[in-house]
Amino acid sequence: MKELTKAEEQVMQVLWLIGKGFVNDILENFDEPKPAYNTVSTIVRILEKKGFVSHKAYGKTYEYYPLISKKEYSQGFFRGFVKNYFSGSYKALASFLANDKSISVAELEEMKLMMEKEIEKQKTKSNE
């Protein structure tokens, strides 16, 4: 899966939020200072070429909508992140997080509980 530039990701975040919209609808959801109309229009067309967005035409006006969900993109992006920065090892990622002093003990405990719940869920599933 192709990665998005920061500007493309900002437009996609808006489209995922609103579901579908015209360039003006996308612009409305940007914080100040808002990008120029032509900038957003260009980015949407680039996203269309990359296969992330499509449109429905109403005369000369286009309503854009995402072709890929935020969850699908997030999963693909995260897999690529782990591959590129942790040699594809989730264990190395976990070690990195466990040793990161900016993560509180409470957050580490929450992560541990989530992992334990998921382990039990997968064990139960595999025993069925």
Rosetta blueprint (number, residue, H / E / L):
1 M L
2 K L
3 E L
4 L L
5 T L
6 K H
7 A H
8 E H
9 E H
10 Q H
11 V H
12 M H
13 Q H
14 V H
15 L H
16 W H
17 L H
18 I H
19 G L
20 K L
21 G E
22 F L
23 V H
24 N H
25 D H
26 I H
27 L H
28 E H
29 N L
30 F L
31 D L
32 E L
33 P L
34 K L
35 P L
36 A L
37 Y H
38 N H
39 T H
40 V H
41 S H
42 T H
43 I H
44 V H
45 R H
46 I H
47 L H
48 E H
49 K H
50 K H
51 G L
52 F L
53 V E
54 S E
55 H E
56 K E
57 A E
58 Y E
59 G L
60 K L
61 T E
62 Y E
63 E E
64 Y E
65 Y E
66 P E
67 L L
68 I L
69 S L
70 K H
71 K H
72 E H
73 Y H
74 S H
75 Q H
76 G H
77 F H
78 F H
79 R H
80 G H
81 F H
82 V H
83 K H
84 N H
85 Y H
86 F H
87 S L
88 G L
89 S L
90 Y H
91 K H
92 A H
93 L H
94 A H
95 S H
96 F H
97 L H
98 A H
99 N H
100 D L
101 K L
102 S L
103 I L
104 S L
105 V H
106 A H
107 E H
108 L H
109 E H
110 E H
111 M H
112 K H
113 L H
114 M H
115 M H
116 E H
117 K H
118 E H
119 I H
120 E H
121 K H
122 Q H
123 K H
124 T H
125 K H
126 S H
127 N L
128 E L
